[in-house]
Amino acid sequence: MSGPSMQTTARHDIAVPVPDSGLADGFSPRPRPTIRNVAERAGVSKSLVSLVLRGSPHVSEHRREAVLQAARELGYRPNAVARSLVEGRTHLVGALVADLHNPFYAEFLDGLQESLHGEGLRLLIGSGRWDPAFEDEAVEAFLELRVDGLVLLGVAPSSDTLAEAAAYTPTVVVGERDVELDSVDIVVDDDQLGARLAVDHLVELGHRRIAHIEGTPSSAARCRCEGYLVAMRRHALAPYIMVEHGDFTEEGGRRAALALLKREPRPTAIFAANDVVALGVLTAASELGLRVPEDLSVVGYDNTHLAAVHHISLTSVDQPRRAMGRSAAALLSDRICEPGKTSRLRQVTPQLVVRHSTGPAPSDSQSDPQS
């Protein structure tokens, strides 16, 4: 059976069939209802509809319900662009995340979004992928959307684009200390303390050859490495210090662990820069036929949901992710209201969560020639 003739238009490499005669064939989309339509349906003025949609308390409950009912029946949605022009705000917050593959960031965003929602703010998320070009592109997109504020998660405002954005847009940086802008708030974990907790735990178990896999260059990675070095020296274990440079990825953890575990003598414990890196360590140990924790103890950082998975059971340093998200939301909301405030720093205290990936040092390690 022959049908109406069709022509195809292409946009962004997607072919979309459209009719030659839109209205005649019934393909024309229904016009979007306007605030005038809502007012007519509810039997009120446009200004009263605007008051209801803005949540004004100066409207009777009867009229408020009439307007909301009319809006529901018509399928009306407020024009966010028009509203932002009137109010001078979009009620949008842009969150730039260093790596969406890291579950720590996802769990932080849960806490952030919960709190922002309570403040009437909506969250947009962009991924920097540990690449300055992607970071700049995401922030520029946020600025084009005229977000009310920015959250930089695991990203320092080091590029000109990010620094300029943070200078005139309310901004909170999470997980990074290297921020020299006066009007930017910071939420961080005490990374040095967290590293010391990990080393102290391993020393208590009798380990001496404790290695550390360093994360992607950042203030968090630097502080965790410094905490490791301080703790090793405090326990008189400086001769056993082993640091392998890596990144914050599972494959980076695997490569670094293989390099460490092929040393003679090899470490009996590895403190990883985060839980994702620790998963790479567990993979490397399995490839080399090493048992965890009998032959090798492993400690991660962040205490993500992965650490608690039964067959992983990773000992990890806990950062209170949701609490950090709530703190960041509170600081940002406050700064949106009062952008001239001086910078504030909120530091949370980590705790060690012990699971099955750590155990007593192997008995043969006691005969280490360096001891």
C-alpha positions, -999 to 999 in steps of 0.1 A, spaced: 0 0 0 14 34 -9 15 60 18 21 97 19 53 108 3 81 114 28 113 135 28 142 130 52 162 156 70 195 149 87 208 164 119 237 152 140 239 121 117 204 109 126 179 106 98 144 117 108 114 111 84 91 140 82 59 144 61 56 167 31 24 183 44 26 184 82 -8 196 92 -28 177 65 -13 144 76 -17 150 113 21 150 121 22 185 134 31 187 172 5 201 194 14 237 204 28 241 238 3 255 263 12 290 275 7 309 308 -23 326 290 -39 292 284 -35 283 321 -50 316 332 -80 312 309 -86 276 320 -84 286 357 -104 318 352 -77 340 367 -52 366 355 -17 358 341 -1 376 370 -18 354 395 -6 323 376 29 337 378 26 341 415 14 305 420 42 291 398 68 311 418 54 297 450 42 330 464 25 327 498 2 356 488 -24 335 470 -54 318 485 -54 280 487 -85 278 465 -70 298 437 -36 281 440 -53 247 435 -73 260 405 -42 272 388 -22 240 395 -51 219 383 -54 238 351 -16 235 345 -18 197 350 -47 193 327 -30 214 299 4 198 305 19 232 311 56 235 320 71 269 330 96 284 306 128 281 326 147 305 303 120 332 306 119 328 343 156 330 347 156 363 327 130 377 351 146 364 384 183 367 373 188 331 384 184 296 367 184 275 399 209 253 382 242 240 396 270 226 375 291 198 389 324 190 371 336 155 381 372 144 375 362 108 368 327 94 366 341 58 368 351 63 404 322 53 427 334 78 453 323 107 431 289 90 424 283 86 462 293 122 468 269 134 442 241 116 459 246 137 490 251 169 470 219 164 450 198 156 480 208 188 497 206 210 466 171 197 459 161 209 493 174 243 484 153 244 452 184 238 430 188 213 402 221 195 394 239 193 360 269 169 358 299 170 334 329 148 333 365 161 331 380 127 324 413 139 340 417 160 308 420 198 310 404 202 276 373 183 287 372 202 320 373 235 302 346 224 277 323 212 305 326 244 325 320 266 294 288 246 288 277 253 324 284 290 320 265 291 287 235 277 307 241 305 333 243 281 362 240 298 396 270 279 410 298 254 403 311 224 422 345 211 411 349 175 423 385 163 423 394 192 399 414 222 409 406 255 391 441 256 376 433 264 339 425 300 329 390 289 320 383 273 353 400 301 373 380 328 355 347 309 360 354 304 397 363 341 400 328 353 391 306 322 397 299 309 432 322 279 434 330 251 458 360 228 452 360 193 467 390 171 473 416 197 462 435 221 484 456 239 457 432 268 453 444 304 454 412 322 447 398 343 475 361 336 468 362 298 465 351 274 493 368 241 498 357 207 512 384 182 518 393 150 537 423 149 561 442 128 536 475 127 556 456 114 586 439 88 565 472 75 551 487 73 586 457 52 598 464 28 570 501 24 577 495 22 615 470 -7 609 495 -26 587 523 -21 612 502 -34 640 497 -65 619 535 -70 618 542 -56 583 574 -37 575 576 -38 537 547 -16 531 544 0 497 523 28 484 508 34 450 504 71 443 474 85 425 470 109 397 489 142 404 467 162 427 467 176 462 448 146 475 474 121 460 502 142 473 488 144 509 482 107 510 517 100 499 531 125 525 510 108 552 524 74 542 560 87 543 555 104 577 540 72 592 567 49 578 594 72 592 576 75 626 577 37 628 614 36 619 606 19 586 623 44 563 645 17 547 613 -1 536 596 28 519 584 19 484 564 44 463 552 35 428 537 62 407 503 55 392 470 71 387 435 68 401 424 39 377 421 2 382 445 -6 353 470 20 367 468 1 401 474 -32 384 504 -20 365 519 -4 396 512 -34 417 529 -58 392 560 -36 393 561 -36 431 554 -73 435 582 -83 411 607 -66 434 630 -86 456 621 -87 484 585 -78 474 562 -58 497 539 -78 520 514 -49 521 502 -22 497 484 9 505 466 21 474 456 57 466 419 48 464 396 18 462 397 16 424 435 14 425 432 -13 452 410 -34 428 439 -33 404 462 -45 431 439 -74 439 439 -83 402 478 -82 400 480 -104 431 457 -129 415 478 -130 383 509 -137 403 493 -164 424 495 -144 456 467 -149 482 451 -119 500 456 -114 529 479 -145 535 506 -134 511 497 -97 506 476 -73 526 458 -45 507 443 -12 519 423 12 498 410 47 503 374 61 501 355 31 515 332 30 484 304 5 481 329 -17 461 350 -22 493 321 -37 511 313 -63 483 316 -97 501 341 -113 477 363 -81 478 360 -72 515 386 -44 512 400 -27 542 397 10 533 400 45 547 365 60 549 357 95 537 321 105 547 311 111 511 275 120 516 284 144 545 309 160 522 282 164 496 259 180 521 286 203 533 295 214 497 258 221 490 254 242 522 286 262 513 275 268 477 239 278 486 253 303 512 278 317 487 251 321 460 232 343 485 263 361 497 291 359 470 314 384 487 322 361 517 358 351 523 369 316 515 360 288 539 375 254 543 356 224 557 378 194 566 363 160 575 380 133 596 386 99 580 383 66 597 397 32 589 372 4 581 389 -30 586 378 -59 564 393 -92 551 419 -78 527 444 -72 556 460 -98 579 492 -107 598 524 -103 579 537 -136 563 560 -154 587 589 -154 563 589 -116 563 602 -117 599 636 -129 585 639 -99 562 677 -91 558 670 -54 564 655 -60 599 
